[in-house]
Amino acid sequence: MIPWDTKILQDTAEICEVEFIGRSLRSPFEVKKTISLRAEDSFIELNQEVTNFAEEDLKIVWLEHIAIGGDFLSENCTLQYLTALYFLIQ
């Protein structure tokens, strides 16, 4: 588990935006993610950035597991997602 520092970037009637920054305990990676929810949208926006602080190039496999529920979801909602998303950053 990564310990996260959090910061509320925006908290208005129009948008709620939170930044999470965490440093891996076992590897030289820092993860920065921003989650945004706009009042007029029916989706959340998730942006992520992983930084390698090692002195050499390292390969990484990054998986995201998002769990949402509670008051955010109702019995009438539909969740849509991509079946697969692959990308390589060099």
C-alpha positions in Angstrom: 0.0 0.0 0.0 1.1 3.5 -0.8 0.7 6.1 1.9 -1.1 9.1 0.3 -0.8 12.8 0.9 -4.0 14.5 -0.2 -4.9 18.1 -1.2 -8.2 19.6 -2.1 -7.6 21.6 -5.3 -11.1 22.8 -5.9 -14.3 22.5 -3.8 -17.1 24.5 -5.3 -20.7 23.9 -6.5 -19.3 23.4 -10.0 -16.3 21.1 -9.4 -14.7 18.9 -6.7 -11.0 18.1 -7.5 -8.6 16.2 -5.2 -4.9 15.5 -5.7 -3.2 12.4 -4.2 0.6 12.0 -4.1 2.2 8.9 -2.8 5.8 7.5 -2.8 6.2 3.7 -3.1 7.8 2.1 0.0 9.7 -0.5 -2.0 10.6 1.2 -5.2 11.8 4.7 -6.4 8.4 5.7 -7.9 6.1 8.5 -7.0 2.5 8.4 -8.0 0.4 11.6 -8.5 -3.3 11.3 -9.3 -6.0 13.9 -9.6 -9.7 12.9 -9.4 -12.3 15.5 -10.6 -16.1 15.5 -10.5 -18.0 18.2 -12.2 -21.6 19.1 -11.4 -22.8 18.9 -15.0 -21.0 15.6 -15.8 -22.1 12.1 -15.1 -18.5 10.8 -14.9 -15.3 11.2 -12.9 -12.1 12.2 -14.5 -8.9 10.5 -13.3 -5.4 11.7 -14.3 -2.3 9.9 -13.2 1.5 10.4 -13.4 4.2 8.1 -12.3 7.7 9.5 -11.8 10.9 7.3 -11.5 13.4 8.7 -9.1 16.0 6.1 -9.7 19.3 6.9 -11.5 18.5 4.3 -14.1 15.5 3.4 -16.3 13.1 0.9 -14.6 10.2 -0.9 -16.1 6.8 -0.7 -14.3 3.5 -2.4 -14.6 0.7 -0.1 -13.3 -2.8 -1.4 -12.6 -5.7 0.7 -11.3 -8.5 -0.7 -9.2 -11.2 1.9 -8.6 -13.9 1.1 -6.0 -16.9 3.5 -5.8 -20.2 3.1 -4.1 -22.3 4.5 -1.3 -24.1 7.7 -2.1 -22.2 8.2 -5.4 -24.2 5.3 -7.0 -27.9 4.5 -7.2 -29.7 1.4 -8.5 -30.5 3.3 -11.7 -26.9 4.1 -12.7 -24.7 2.4 -15.4 -21.0 2.0 -15.3 -19.1 2.3 -18.6 -15.4 1.6 -19.1 -12.9 0.6 -21.7 -12.4 -3.1 -21.9 -8.6 -2.6 -22.2 -6.2 0.3 -22.4 -2.5 -0.3 -23.1 0.2 2.3 -23.5 3.9 2.5 -23.3 5.9 5.5 -22.2 9.5 5.8 -23.0 
